Amino acid sequence: MTKVVIITGSPHFNGASQKLADSFEWGLKENYTNIYRYDAGLQGEGEPHF
């Protein structure tokens, strides 16, 4: 089983980095079941995206 961690650091919600990470995560979901995502730039504005 392969584990994948996606870390983003942009504080812009729904910005280009966020959309790129969304697409990457979406593509991985077809092949991997163990994906963890941490949006470091969005900490403090709400709950992190898991």
Residue frames as qw, qx, qy, qz and C-alpha x, y, z in Angstrom:
[[0.000, 0.890, 0.455, 0.000, 0.00, 0.00, 0.00],
 [0.423, 0.267, 0.004, 0.866, 1.37, 3.37, -0.98],
 [0.189, -0.784, -0.434, 0.402, 0.73, 6.42, 1.16],
 [0.348, 0.501, 0.226, 0.760, 0.57, 9.89, -0.38],
 [0.245, -0.679, -0.365, 0.588, 0.80, 13.22, 1.47],
 [0.289, 0.658, 0.309, 0.623, -0.22, 16.45, -0.27],
 [0.359, -0.592, -0.300, 0.656, 0.97, 19.64, 1.41],
 [0.266, 0.729, 0.288, 0.561, -0.06, 23.10, 0.23],
 [0.441, -0.328, -0.322, 0.771, 1.13, 26.39, 1.69],
 [0.037, 0.352, 0.286, 0.890, -0.85, 29.07, -0.10],
 [0.077, 0.294, 0.615, -0.727, -3.16, 31.19, 2.09],
 [0.395, 0.186, -0.249, -0.864, -5.48, 31.84, -0.88],
 [0.539, 0.195, 0.772, -0.273, -8.58, 29.68, -0.60],
 [0.677, 0.576, 0.456, -0.045, -9.59, 28.32, -4.01],
 [0.078, 0.826, -0.381, -0.408, -6.46, 29.81, -5.62],
 [0.656, 0.535, -0.493, -0.203, -4.31, 28.24, -8.33],
 [0.101, 0.390, -0.882, 0.246, -2.26, 26.10, -5.90],
 [0.533, 0.029, 0.645, -0.547, -5.43, 24.84, -4.24],
 [0.789, 0.423, -0.004, -0.446, -6.98, 23.91, -7.60],
 [0.485, 0.527, -0.696, -0.045, -3.80, 22.13, -8.70],
 [0.126, -0.242, 0.881, -0.387, -3.73, 20.14, -5.45],
 [0.689, 0.195, 0.390, -0.579, -7.45, 19.32, -5.88],
 [0.755, 0.487, -0.307, -0.313, -6.80, 17.94, -9.36],
 [0.273, 0.464, -0.827, 0.159, -3.78, 15.97, -8.15],
 [0.368, -0.103, 0.770, -0.511, -5.79, 14.50, -5.27],
 [0.767, 0.315, 0.144, -0.540, -8.69, 13.63, -7.58],
 [0.653, 0.503, -0.541, -0.164, -6.34, 11.77, -9.93],
 [0.078, 0.373, -0.870, 0.313, -4.74, 9.86, -7.06],
 [0.610, -0.058, 0.506, -0.608, -8.07, 8.68, -5.65],
 [0.844, 0.305, -0.240, -0.369, -8.46, 6.33, -8.61],
 [0.734, 0.332, -0.571, 0.160, -5.32, 4.38, -7.67],
 [0.306, 0.177, -0.683, 0.639, -4.51, 5.05, -4.01],
 [0.494, -0.643, -0.548, -0.205, -6.68, 4.70, -0.96],
 [0.597, -0.589, -0.272, 0.473, -4.36, 6.24, 1.63],
 [0.324, 0.550, 0.109, 0.762, -4.16, 9.97, 0.80],
 [0.368, -0.695, -0.391, 0.478, -3.60, 12.68, 3.41],
 [0.303, 0.645, 0.182, 0.677, -3.83, 16.37, 2.58],
 [0.418, -0.620, -0.332, 0.575, -2.65, 19.24, 4.75],
 [0.256, 0.786, 0.220, 0.518, -3.35, 22.84, 3.76],
 [0.549, -0.291, -0.329, 0.711, -0.80, 24.68, 5.90],
 [0.117, 0.171, 0.117, 0.971, -1.63, 28.10, 4.46],
 [0.425, -0.491, -0.418, -0.635, -5.26, 27.86, 5.49],
 [0.520, -0.338, -0.669, 0.409, -4.64, 27.12, 9.16],
 [0.118, -0.279, -0.344, 0.889, -6.35, 29.64, 11.36],
 [0.342, 0.062, -0.264, -0.900, -9.11, 30.39, 8.83],
 [0.844, -0.041, -0.014, -0.535, -11.03, 27.23, 9.59],
 [0.862, -0.206, 0.464, -0.019, -10.64, 23.50, 9.58],
 [0.068, -0.497, 0.729, 0.465, -7.87, 21.98, 7.47],
 [0.785, 0.307, -0.245, -0.480, -8.93, 19.98, 4.42],
 [0.432, -0.326, 0.840, -0.039, -8.53, 16.25, 5.14]]
